[in-house]
């Protein structure tokens, strides 16, 4: 009789642990997927931003010195898109700083809008810069949620995360140009 | 996705209605699923999510919907809607929101409206809430309070996108009535002490003594005979209770005022009503609560007086009524201020959030993973495909 009870208790325990592990594995899978998509979204917005910066540099609305610096930093940012996350963060931060200096205030933004053959370009850039900022926030938030689960002891011991690399946040300066976002 | 019954007035419902209508005006396709008592009362863009049941939640009784039938409706809505993004309001309320999070995968945005104590979240089932929250790609908070709830209790971050005002509905409003003398107004439940009507009534006795033809307009539910029982007759003669007004009449009433007074003593986390008054072109006088001071930009867009101080309120009102230039200045500053909270601006911010979560994703799908029934259904579909 006692043996039966033990058998049933063990069975139930194994079942519960199994259920818990399966749920946690499902959670991890979901979180990894969310990180993939949020990183992809951030990548899309960053590439769009550097493409817009190149277009604007070539459009002749900036003075030659600014145009050269802008084109150069946009090129570097695009080249760094294949590199590791730290190098890319540095290159993108560089582009951010150049954009902030190029459009420091509303007055400058208005002048550029007047000079531009297509003023919607500036609205595009504003939208993209804001979206870069949002995407990065959402991505880092997903990374934080995932790390929280992966730090659990059972998850580490049983390697529930498999071979998926430890998730990394993206660190960069993503301030949008003040001339575009001021209201 | 709306958690509360559509036909019961409330801030969240109004927010969702304005959001949906603004987005539709901007040319987007919007579908709202919501609990509702009377499905015939729904606007064309809203879908019946089932009958709500009263549930005690977060200190008051909320009317929520859940259950097998609601689950089925939410799933069908997601399956057939082919949405690019799913926006869940109040994801922590144990209602359609959690169901929708479980039923969907893809870009999910959620807006948190209220601030909730941690214990309540725990009672609701922290683990369950967490599994739903983990699917949300972007969290939005409508106020600093709501954002703090998220940061403190859920360990995530949220983008702050304030409540909006349909500025276009207010700025075109024609004055409801031409009052004989200068008119000041109060808006809110008359018998709710935190709305501060007693303070305004005390101040109004003094105001009538100094500006004899002044009128006090009361807008909002409550029994005037009850509330005004202690008011002397000569003061009572200057008070016009209008009762509860429709959204449109409210805008018109605000447009007819020479000053709108918000004597609230607490409990306001945002102060959307101040924005509505500013949009309608009424100069605003408000108690210096944190939320009000923030909306009024520290007093630049409206006059502030110390909370609960009837004498200070009296002086502020009399000064402002006697100074048309100051009133014009406040109205001008107010209408500039309110553009930041205009739904057209707010909806633009939301579009930015939507765009940053939808980039590279293929839209909202029904999530069958983790569901035994779902797995069986999928297997059957797979077998049929193989035949």
Contacts between the chains, C-beta under 8 A, distances in Angstrom:
chain1	res1	chain2	res2	distance
A	23	B	370	7.6
A	26	B	369	6.7
A	26	B	370	5.4
A	27	B	131	6.8
A	27	B	134	6.5
A	30	B	105	7.9
A	30	B	134	6.2
A	30	B	135	6.6
A	30	B	369	8.0
A	31	B	134	6.1
A	34	B	134	7.4
A	34	B	135	7.5
A	34	B	137	6.5
A	37	B	137	7.4
A	37	B	360	6.3
A	37	B	361	5.5
A	38	B	137	6.6
A	38	B	357	7.7
A	40	B	359	7.2
A	40	B	360	4.1
A	41	B	356	5.9
A	41	B	357	6.4
A	41	B	358	7.7
A	41	B	359	4.0
A	41	B	360	5.4
A	41	B	361	7.4
A	43	B	360	7.8
A	44	B	359	4.2
A	44	B	360	5.4
A	45	B	356	6.5
A	45	B	359	6.3
A	127	B	352	6.2
A	127	B	355	7.4
A	130	B	352	5.0
A	131	B	352	5.5
A	131	B	355	5.5
A	131	B	356	4.4
A	131	B	359	7.7
A	134	B	138	7.2
A	134	B	159	6.4
A	134	B	352	6.2
A	134	B	353	5.8
A	134	B	356	4.1
A	135	B	356	4.2
A	135	B	357	7.8
A	135	B	359	7.1
A	137	B	157	6.1
A	137	B	159	6.9
A	138	B	137	5.8
A	138	B	138	4.9
A	138	B	356	6.5
A	138	B	357	6.4
A	140	B	157	7.9
A	141	B	139	7.6
A	141	B	156	5.4
A	141	B	157	5.3
A	142	B	137	7.5
A	144	B	155	7.3
A	144	B	156	7.3
A	145	B	134	5.9
A	145	B	155	7.9
A	145	B	156	6.9
A	148	B	155	7.2
A	183	B	339	7.2
A	183	B	340	5.5
A	183	B	345	7.7
